[in-house]
Amino acid sequence: MNERLPILKQKTRLPRGVQSIDTGGVILKALAEARGPLKLRDLAEMTGMAAAQLHPYLVSFRKMGMVEQTEAGHYQLGAFALHLGLTRLRNQNAYRETVRRVAALADELQLMIAITVWGLHGPTIVYVQESSARIHANVQVGNIFLMTATATGRVFAAYLPANITQPMLRLERSDRTLLERGPFEFDEARYWQDVETVRQRGFETTRDLPIPGVSAVAAPVFDHTGKMQLVLTAIGPTSMIDLSEDGPAVRGLLDFTRRLSSELGYRQRESEHDA
């Protein structure tokens, strides 16, 4: 029996990787995160490797097209790296990936999650995920979020071109039926100031609007082109949802949308990293 113990212990070890591939991954990651071609010494500094150690990897990567060298002798990702990236992106779909993961987010936040896309009539709900703590907020697939009174609407206003969102905004303010859904004061100048704030911080919240007692936080999901694909909105009773910037609802939703956007190929601007 004692002779078998070493075998059992060995089975619990984590699988070993190939060290040279791990090292190559560090080099490729540094090139991917660079804002342009890198000098050899800069690449060495970013990876923490000596130039002499880097050189054999770069030779092999150049042979397979993963890395190329500019006329100035700087290094950047090559054509095969682009091919791999495009293959990955073709297999990614923002809506499908969101639906696949959103149940876990709803249970983590204990809030209802709505997935919204821009439709013919504005922000249109295409999927609703209840949490284990069911929330009654009358949010259904096919419903339209108001541009003027919801966090979701202001996120769309922040990231879609004005020539798309402004007509819908004017329609809301002139449609008597819509006004009955949201009888509140509206200051257009203040609205666009709020939209600019949304654009700067990357999310929006509403408290007790348009439904008293129900509050929400909304954030966008982007793809590799930088285009917003959809908006995720976490919704719950005002007494249950913390809308502070460092609260679990805002942080949890932003962590989810930013991670998903990154996996879809989106690269954040420097200013967004500090948000």
Residue pairs with C-beta under 8 A, 6 or more apart in sequence:
23 49
23 57
24 57
24 60
24 61
26 47
26 49
27 43
27 47
27 49
27 54
27 57
27 58
27 61
28 61
28 66
28 67
28 77
28 81
30 38
30 43
30 46
30 47
31 38
31 43
31 67
31 75
31 76
31 77
32 77
32 81
34 46
34 76
36 74
36 76
37 70
37 72
37 74
37 75
37 76
38 46
38 74
38 75
38 76
39 73
39 74
39 75
40 51
40 54
40 55
40 58
40 73
40 75
41 51
43 54
43 75
44 50
44 51
44 54
47 54
58 67
58 75
61 67
61 78
62 68
62 69
62 78
64 80
65 78
65 79
65 80
65 81
65 83
66 77
66 78
66 80
66 81
67 75
67 76
67 77
67 78
67 81
68 75
68 76
68 77
68 78
68 79
69 75
69 76
70 76
85 265
88 265
89 223
89 224
89 264
89 265
92 263
92 264
92 265
94 221
94 223
94 229
94 230
94 260
94 264
95 115
95 117
95 126
95 127
95 229
95 230
97 260
97 263
97 264
98 115
98 127
98 221
98 230
98 232
98 260
99 115
99 127
101 256
101 260
102 113
102 115
102 127
102 129
102 232
103 129
105 113
105 129
105 232
105 234
105 252
105 253
105 256
106 112
106 113
106 129
106 130
106 131
106 132
107 131
107 132
108 252
109 131
109 234
109 236
109 248
109 249
109 252
109 253
110 131
110 132
110 133
110 236
110 240
111 131
111 135
111 234
111 235
111 236
111 240
111 241
111 249
112 128
112 129
112 130
112 131
112 135
112 137
112 139
112 234
112 235
112 236
113 128
113 129
113 131
113 232
113 233
113 234
113 235
114 125
114 127
114 128
114 129
114 139
114 152
114 232
114 233
114 235
115 125
115 126
115 127
115 128
115 129
115 230
115 231
115 232
116 123
116 124
116 125
116 126
116 145
116 152
116 156
116 230
116 231
116 232
116 233
117 123
117 124
117 126
117 229
117 230
117 231
118 124
118 156
118 160
118 164
119 144
121 144
121 168
122 144
122 145
122 147
122 153
122 156
122 168
122 172
123 144
123 145
123 147
123 150
123 152
123 153
123 156
123 231
124 142
124 143
124 144
124 145
125 139
125 140
125 141
125 142
125 143
125 144
125 145
126 141
126 230
127 141
128 139
128 140
128 141
133 240
135 235
135 236
135 237
135 240
137 211
137 214
137 235
137 236
138 211
139 235
145 152
145 153
145 233
146 153
146 172
146 178
146 181
146 182
146 210
147 153
147 154
147 156
147 157
147 165
147 168
147 169
147 172
148 169
148 172
148 173
148 182
148 186
148 191
149 182
149 184
149 206
149 209
149 210
150 206
150 209
150 210
150 216
150 218
150 233
151 203
151 204
151 205
151 206
151 216
151 217
151 218
151 233
152 204
152 216
152 218
152 231
152 233
154 191
154 194
154 195
154 198
154 204
154 218
155 198
155 203
155 204
155 218
155 219
155 220
155 231
156 165
156 228
156 231
157 165
157 169
157 191
157 192
157 195
157 198
158 195
158 196
158 198
158 199
158 204
158 220
159 199
159 220
159 228
160 228
169 188
169 191
171 178
172 178
172 179
172 182
173 179
173 186
181 210
182 209
182 210
184 209
184 210
194 204
198 204
200 271
200 275
201 245
201 275
202 219
202 220
202 254
202 258
202 272
202 275
203 217
203 218
203 219
203 250
203 253
203 254
204 217
204 218
204 219
205 215
205 216
205 217
205 218
205 243
205 250
206 215
206 216
207 215
207 238
207 243
208 214
208 215
208 238
213 237
213 238
214 235
214 236
214 237
214 238
215 235
215 236
215 237
215 238
215 241
215 243
216 233
216 234
216 235
216 236
216 241
217 233
217 234
217 241
217 243
217 249
217 250
217 253
218 231
218 232
218 233
218 234
218 253
219 231
219 232
219 253
219 254
219 257
220 228
220 230
220 231
220 232
220 257
220 261
221 228
221 229
221 230
221 231
221 232
221 257
221 260
221 261
221 264
222 228
222 229
222 261
222 264
222 266
223 229
223 261
223 264
223 265
223 266
224 264
224 265
224 266
226 266
229 264
232 253
232 256
232 257
234 241
234 249
234 252
234 253
235 241
236 249
241 249
242 248
242 249
242 250
243 249
243 250
244 250
245 251
258 268
261 268
262 268
